[in-house]
Amino acid sequence: MNVALYAWQRATAALMAPLVLVHLVVIFYAMGAGLSAAQMLARTRGSIAWGLFYGVFVAAVSVHAAIGVRTILIEWTPLPRRAIDGFAILFGLVLAVLGLRAVAAVVLP
């Protein structure tokens, strides 16, 4: 793996660690409080803060996963590097689009 991709993957991992913790705390709080899905959505609708939080989360996960998939494919398949790079980019873009659609569905009024 080249140095830049290595740095990006480590940076996104460092960014995701606290985001995962906050996400889990929120889930445990909501479950413990017995909130329904409708009540949770009522609390997140129109929230710029939650939109930014999960938008950053989606971006970090998309970059991190794409680099990881690229590395796995390079190590485990005989595919040409250009094909692997193209697939990794496409994979990251698909994750980003799906994730941002989910964020929009939860946050937008």
N, C-alpha and C positions, 0 to 999 in steps of 0.2 A: 504494500500500500504506500502511496506517496505521502510525503510529510504533510502536505496541506490537507489531504483527506483525513489523515490520522488526527491532526489537530482539530479539524471540524467535528469528527466523531467524538473526540474527548470533550470538546466544548459543549456539544449538544447533550452529552451524557451528564455533564456537570449542571447544565441548565435544567434538565429533566428531573434530576433527583429531588430538588425541593418542590417542583411542580407536582410530581407523583405524590409526595407526602401531603401537600395541601389537598389534592384531589381525594386521597383516601380519607383524610380527616373529615372533609365535607360529606363524603358518602356515609361514613360511620355516624356522623352527627345526624344526617337526614334519616338514616335508618333507625337510630336510637330514638329520635323524636317522633317516629311513626309518620313521617310526612308522605303523602301520596305523590304520585308523579305530577298531578295537576298542581299541587301545592309547591313542589320544587320548581316547576316551570313558571309559576306565578312570581317566584322570588328571583328568577334569572331573566325574565323578559325585560328587555330594554336596558339591561345593565351593561354599561360600557366596560366596567371593571372585569366582569366575568367574560365578556367577549374578548378583551385583550388577553386575559389570563389563558383562556383556552385557545385563542389564536396563536399565541406564542408556543403553547404546548404542542399544537398540531404542527407548526413549522419545525420545531425541534425534533419531534418524532419522525416527520417525513424525511428530513435530511439524515438523521441518524440511521434510520432503517434502510434508506437507499444505499448509503455507504456500506452498511453491514451486508446487505444482499449482494452488492458488487464484490465485496471481499470473498464471500462464500462461493460465489460463482467462479471467480478467478481461481480459487484454491481447489474446487471440486469438479469443475467441468472443463472440457477441452474447447469450449466456445472461444471464438476470436474476441480479443479485448474490445474492439469497437462495438460488437454486438452486446457484450456484457455492459459496457458503458451506456449504450443506448437503452437497454432494458432497465438498468438502475435508475436512470433519469426518468424514464416513463413511470417506473414503480413509485418513485418519490413524488412525482406530479399527481399520480392517481391518489396516493395517500393524502396529499395536501388538499386536493379538490374534495374528496369524500369527507375529510375531517373538517374542513371549513364549511361545508354544507351542513354538517351536524351542528357545528357551533352556531351557524346562522339560524337553524331550526330551533335551537334552545334559547338564543339570546334576542333575536329580532322580534319586535312587537307584532 
